[in-house]
Amino acid sequence: MQRLISRQAAAKRNVARRAARKAANLEIEKELQARQQLKAKTSMQALYFKNERERRRQVYEAGNLAPRYDVGEDVVKYATVDPYVMQGVARSWRQYKKDTFPFAEGDRVVITKGQDRGKIGRILTLDEEAGHVKISGLNQVGHHHQ
């Protein structure tokens, strides 16, 4: 009977271990995809700007014979950058949490966004995994009871 119980406990530990490993592998895969997207995005931006510099150089060399891009249909697009090129790639919280969490519990901080902007308070709790901070006396909502 003891052997059966120990086998059952070992099987439960193995299942939990496999599940944790699978979750960690999924997180690693997400980060890898995010890094690949960021790399592709930055290379696309570099190519875009390189092509634009080349086009500007050709227009400069053409002098008076250069086509005018600030008239007609091109007037809206002239000297603009496609917003998609400038848009950043979404990163997972794990990739930038070390950059954005230089805080510790008890630190005094000032709120820079939201309805409590400009107020100062002390950090009560810090949840680095979720990226949340609870500050004393701030971000509290009143409830209306009926």
MOGIGI-V76841 format. One record per pair of residues at least 4 apart in sequence whose C-alpha atoms are under 8 Angstrom apart, sorted by the first residue. I is the first residue (numbers start at 1). J is the second residue. Records with the same first field share a line. If there is no record, write none. Layout:
I=J + J
//
This chain:
1=5
2=6
3=7
4=8
5=9
6=10
7=11
8=12
9=13
10=14
11=15
12=16
13=17
14=18
15=19
16=20
17=21
18=22
19=23
20=24
21=25
22=26
23=27
24=28
25=29
26=30
27=31
28=32
29=33
30=34 + 92
31=35 + 91 + 92 + 95
32=36
33=37
34=38 + 89 + 90 + 91 + 92
35=39 + 91
36=40
37=41 + 89
38=42 + 88 + 89
39=43
40=44
41=45 + 85 + 88 + 89
42=46
43=47
44=48 + 85
45=49 + 85 + 86
46=50
47=51
48=52 + 85
49=53
50=54
51=55
52=56
53=57
54=58
55=59
56=60
57=61
58=62
59=63 + 66 + 67
60=66
62=66
69=74 + 75 + 78
70=74 + 75 + 76 + 78
71=75
73=77
74=78
77=81
81=85 + 86
82=86
83=87
91=95 + 96
92=96
93=97 + 129 + 130 + 131
94=98 + 129
96=100
97=101 + 128 + 131
98=102
101=128 + 131
103=107
104=123 + 126
105=122 + 123 + 124 + 125 + 126
106=122 + 123 + 124
107=122 + 123
108=120 + 121 + 122 + 123
109=120 + 121 + 122 + 123
110=117 + 118 + 119 + 120 + 121
111=116 + 117 + 118 + 119 + 120
112=116 + 117 + 118
113=117
116=138 + 139
119=138
121=135 + 136 + 137 + 138
122=135 + 136
123=133 + 134 + 135 + 136
124=133 + 134 + 135 + 136
125=133 + 134 + 135
126=131 + 132 + 133 + 134
127=131 + 132 + 133
128=132
135=139
//
